[in-house]
């Protein structure tokens, strides 16, 4: 997976054993093959923007650093607040 890639929610979480959404719109999934965590922002009901991958030691810090930027990132991708649809201009 590459940072900045938009993918389906099932693709985002398929490589991992679990996914967690502690903050609305920010999701983390374990990539057990690579031993990393994928951190993404939900753009629509089924679309996730991969923000970055982090190690076990980094994931909590990066996740909490990104949490305040959820709305800003979603606005850049023109996301409705209810995440019901992706708006294209």
N, CA, C and O of each residue as an XYZ file, in Angstrom:
356
protein
N       0.843     -1.182      0.000
C       0.000      0.000      0.000
C       0.884      1.240      0.000
O       1.964      1.261      0.591
N       0.397      2.269     -0.678
C       1.151      3.511     -0.778
C       0.395      4.643     -0.104
O      -0.827      4.742     -0.216
N       1.134      5.496      0.598
C       0.527      6.659      1.235
C      -0.174      7.491      0.178
O       0.333      7.660     -0.931
N      -1.336      8.006      0.525
C      -2.111      8.817     -0.402
C      -3.049      8.013     -1.291
O      -3.811      8.588     -2.069
N      -3.002      6.707     -1.184
C      -3.863      5.846     -2.000
C      -5.273      5.834     -1.425
O      -5.457      5.717     -0.214
N      -6.265      5.956     -2.300
C      -7.665      5.813     -1.903
C      -8.077      4.391     -2.253
O      -7.893      3.936     -3.382
N      -8.638      3.697     -1.269
C      -9.002      2.294     -1.476
C     -10.328      1.989     -0.794
O     -10.845      2.797     -0.023
N     -10.860      0.833     -1.083
C     -12.091      0.420     -0.424
C     -11.785      0.084      1.031
O     -10.659     -0.263      1.388
N     -12.810      0.195      1.849
C     -12.643     -0.109      3.273
C     -12.232     -1.572      3.454
O     -11.392     -1.876      4.302
N     -12.811     -2.474      2.672
C     -12.464     -3.894      2.804
C     -11.011     -4.145      2.411
O     -10.346     -4.977      3.029
N     -10.506     -3.446      1.400
C      -9.101     -3.580      1.010
C      -8.189     -3.043      2.118
O      -7.135     -3.616      2.394
N      -8.599     -1.948      2.746
C      -7.805     -1.330      3.806
C      -7.629     -2.265      4.992
O      -6.543     -2.339      5.567
N      -8.690     -2.981      5.365
C      -8.606     -3.824      6.561
C      -8.321     -5.295      6.266
O      -8.115     -6.065      7.204
N      -8.301     -5.717      4.999
C      -8.168     -7.143      4.693
C      -6.832     -7.750      5.102
O      -6.780     -8.931      5.444
N      -5.760     -6.981      5.075
C      -4.449     -7.536      5.403
C      -4.244     -7.694      6.903
O      -3.278     -8.319      7.340
N      -5.139     -7.135      7.679
C      -4.917     -7.129      9.125
C      -5.844     -8.031      9.894
O      -6.807     -8.589      9.368
N      -5.517     -8.148     11.144
C      -6.335     -8.948     12.039
C      -7.441     -8.116     12.676
O      -8.447     -8.666     13.124
N      -7.265     -6.800     12.721
C      -8.290     -5.968     13.330
C      -8.222     -4.557     12.760
O      -7.226     -4.155     12.158
N      -9.291     -3.830     12.963
C      -9.354     -2.415     12.606
C     -10.046     -1.695     13.753
O     -10.926     -2.254     14.409
N      -9.648     -0.469     13.987
C     -10.200      0.297     15.100
C     -10.461      1.718     14.635
O      -9.652      2.306     13.918
N     -11.595      2.267     15.048
C     -11.945      3.650     14.740
C     -12.256      4.357     16.056
O     -13.410      4.454     16.475
N     -11.198      4.847     16.693
C     -11.358      5.519     17.984
C     -11.958      6.913     17.815
O     -12.759      7.360     18.636
N     -11.562      7.587     16.748
C     -12.105      8.903     16.415
C     -12.915      8.757     15.146
O     -12.485      8.078     14.213
N     -14.085      9.387     15.093
C     -14.923      9.260     13.907
C     -14.165      9.737     12.676
O     -13.711     10.879     12.613
N     -14.039      8.857     11.714
C     -13.382      9.181     10.459
C     -11.924      8.771     10.378
O     -11.370      8.744      9.279
N     -11.279      8.453     11.488
C      -9.880      8.019     11.483
C      -9.843      6.550     11.863
O     -10.363      6.153     12.906
N      -9.227      5.751     11.013
C      -9.247      4.308     11.220
C      -7.820      3.753     11.141
O      -7.005      4.209     10.339
N      -7.545      2.785     11.969
C      -6.243      2.118     11.959
C      -6.481      0.620     11.807
O      -7.392      0.060     12.417
N      -5.657     -0.019     10.993
C      -5.764     -1.462     10.781
C      -4.368     -2.063     10.820
O      -3.423     -1.498     10.270
N      -4.249     -3.196     11.465
C      -2.965     -3.888     11.547
C      -2.690     -4.607     10.234
O      -3.560     -5.301      9.707
N      -1.486     -4.441      9.708
C      -1.027     -5.181      8.531
C      -0.056     -6.231      9.054
O       1.138     -5.967      9.197
N      -0.569     -7.409      9.337
C       0.233     -8.443      9.982
C       1.351     -8.971      9.085
O       2.381     -9.417      9.591
N       1.170     -8.928      7.773
C       2.219     -9.385      6.858
C       3.462     -8.527      6.970
O       4.580     -9.041      6.961
N       3.272     -7.209      7.076
C       4.393     -6.274      7.105
C       4.777     -5.859      8.520
O       5.814     -5.224      8.717
N       3.959     -6.207      9.501
C       4.234     -5.817     10.866
C       4.056     -4.325     11.102
O       4.722     -3.740     11.956
N       3.156     -3.716     10.343
C       2.889     -2.280     10.442
C       1.418     -2.038     10.693
O       0.599     -2.951     10.592
N       1.088     -0.798     11.020
C      -0.296     -0.373     11.153
C      -0.584      0.644     10.062
O       0.191      1.579      9.861
N      -1.692      0.467      9.359
C      -2.137      1.422      8.357
C      -3.081      2.405      9.030
O      -4.013      2.003      9.727
N      -2.840      3.687      8.820
C      -3.691      4.726      9.389
C      -4.340      5.463      8.233
O      -3.657      5.937      7.324
N      -5.671      5.558      8.271
C      -6.389      6.189      7.171
C      -7.548      7.038      7.645
O      -7.977      6.965      8.797
N      -8.047      7.853      6.713
C      -9.218      8.691      6.955
C     -10.341      8.190      6.063
O     -10.142      7.942      4.874
N     -11.515      8.044      6.645
C     -12.673      7.591      5.894
C     -13.216      8.743      5.060
O     -13.545      9.804      5.590
N     -13.309      8.524      3.738
C     -13.801      9.545      2.818
C     -15.270      9.349      2.470
O     -15.980     10.311      2.178
N     -15.715      8.109      2.503
C     -17.117      7.778      2.254
C     -17.400      6.475      2.984
O     -16.533      5.945      3.680
N     -18.593      5.967      2.829
C     -18.963      4.728      3.526
C     -17.973      3.606      3.226
O     -17.694      2.778      4.093
N     -17.434      3.570      1.990
C     -16.544      2.475      1.618
C     -15.193      2.938      1.068
O     -14.477      2.120      0.490
N     -14.815      4.199      1.221
C     -13.527      4.675      0.710
C     -12.664      5.209      1.844
O     -13.113      5.994      2.679
N     -11.410      4.760      1.851
C     -10.437      5.152      2.867
C      -9.211      5.734      2.161
O      -8.744      5.190      1.160
N      -8.701      6.835      2.688
C      -7.451      7.419      2.212
C      -6.352      6.966      3.162
O      -6.394      7.280      4.351
N      -5.366      6.228      2.649
C      -4.248      5.783      3.469
C      -3.335      6.970      3.735
O      -2.745      7.528      2.809
N      -3.221      7.352      4.997
C      -2.369      8.485      5.364
C      -0.930      8.045      5.582
O       0.008      8.671      5.088
N      -0.770      6.966      6.324
C       0.578      6.493      6.578
C       0.577      5.110      7.204
O      -0.458      4.580      7.607
N       1.778      4.546      7.268
C       1.989      3.281      7.943
C       2.942      3.549      9.107
O       3.886      4.328      8.978
N       2.690      2.911     10.220
C       3.493      3.152     11.421
C       3.845      1.828     12.082
O       3.128      0.835     11.956
N       4.956      1.842     12.779
C       5.368      0.658     13.538
C       4.566      0.598     14.832
O       3.834      1.527     15.174
N       4.717     -0.497     15.530
C       4.045     -0.684     16.805
C       4.399      0.433     17.791
O       3.548      0.883     18.559
N       5.636      0.868     17.765
C       6.099      1.926     18.672
C       5.568      3.308     18.298
O       5.458      4.179     19.161
N       5.240      3.518     17.038
C       4.827      4.828     16.548
C       3.322      5.009     16.431
O       2.849      6.145     16.414
N       2.562      3.938     16.350
C       1.158      4.014     15.946
C       0.316      4.903     16.858
O      -0.463      5.711     16.353
N       0.437      4.791     18.142
C      -0.395      5.594     19.047
C      -0.088      7.080     18.914
O      -1.001      7.903     18.864
N       1.185      7.422     18.856
C       1.583      8.815     18.717
C       1.079      9.407     17.400
O       0.503     10.495     17.391
N       1.290      8.706     16.300
C       0.865      9.203     14.977
C      -0.660      9.304     14.890
O      -1.196     10.266     14.340
N      -1.341      8.315     15.431
C      -2.801      8.290     15.413
C      -3.358      9.522     16.124
O      -4.264     10.181     15.615
N      -2.818      9.827     17.292
C      -3.312     10.974     18.063
C      -2.872     12.308     17.462
O      -3.560     13.313     17.641
N      -1.752     12.340     16.761
C      -1.330     13.552     16.053
C      -2.248     13.838     14.864
O      -2.510     14.997     14.543
N      -2.732     12.789     14.220
C      -3.581     12.948     13.038
C      -5.040     13.237     13.388
O      -5.754     13.838     12.584
N      -5.485     12.831     14.546
C      -6.891     12.976     14.938
C      -7.423     14.403     14.776
O      -8.529     14.567     14.261
N      -6.690     15.440     15.190
C      -7.221     16.801     15.028
C      -7.332     17.251     13.566
O      -7.982     18.256     13.278
N      -6.713     16.526     12.660
C      -6.717     16.912     11.238
C      -7.764     16.180     10.410
O      -7.823     16.375      9.196
N      -8.592     15.343     11.032
C      -9.567     14.537     10.293
C     -10.452     15.410      9.410
O     -10.555     15.171      8.207
N     -11.080     16.405      9.988
C     -12.010     17.260      9.239
C     -11.290     17.999      8.118
O     -11.817     18.109      7.012
N     -10.100     18.501      8.390
C      -9.317     19.213      7.382
C      -9.013     18.309      6.183
O      -9.160     18.725      5.034
N      -8.596     17.091      6.452
C      -8.276     16.137      5.385
C      -9.537     15.787      4.601
O      -9.504     15.730      3.371
N     -10.643     15.553      5.296
C     -11.892     15.226      4.612
C     -12.347     16.389      3.731
O     -12.851     16.172      2.630
N     -12.173     17.619      4.210
C     -12.533     18.780      3.391
C     -11.709     18.839      2.111
O     -12.231     19.179      1.049
N     -10.430     18.511      2.208
C      -9.566     18.506      1.026
C     -10.098     17.532     -0.023
O      -9.931     17.751     -1.223
N     -10.730     16.470      0.429
C     -11.287     15.465     -0.473
C     -12.790     15.631     -0.650
O     -13.462     14.751     -1.186
N     -13.314     16.776     -0.192
C     -14.716     17.172     -0.372
C     -15.692     16.115      0.138
O     -16.561     15.647     -0.598
N     -15.536     15.751      1.396
C     -16.363     14.722      2.014
C     -17.531     15.363      2.749
O     -17.362     16.356      3.457
N     -18.728     14.783      2.573
C     -19.880     15.201      3.362
C     -19.637     14.832      4.812
O     -19.012     13.808      5.089
N     -20.113     15.635      5.735
C     -19.907     15.352      7.158
C     -20.502     14.010      7.581
O     -19.965     13.360      8.477
N     -21.596     13.585      6.958
C     -22.210     12.313      7.348
C     -21.568     11.120      6.650
O     -21.994      9.983      6.853
N     -20.550     11.367      5.829
C     -19.823     10.334      5.109
C     -20.708      9.478      4.206
O     -20.325      8.373      3.824
N     -21.891      9.988      3.863
C     -22.790      9.169      3.054
C     -22.406      9.151      1.574
O     -22.785      8.239      0.840
N     -21.657     10.156      1.145
C     -21.254     10.141     -0.256
C     -20.015     10.994     -0.462
O     -19.739     11.919      0.302
N     -19.296     10.673     -1.480
C     -18.112     11.420     -1.875
C     -18.552     12.444     -2.901
O     -19.153     12.073     -3.908
N     -18.278     13.696     -2.685
C     -18.742     14.759     -3.574
C     -17.653     15.055     -4.604
O     -16.508     15.329     -4.246
N     -18.013     14.999     -5.855
C     -17.087     15.360     -6.918
C     -17.562     16.638     -7.558
O     -18.761     16.855     -7.734
N     -16.612     17.484     -7.906
C     -16.981     18.749     -8.577
C     -16.971     18.565    -10.061
O     -17.252     19.506    -10.802
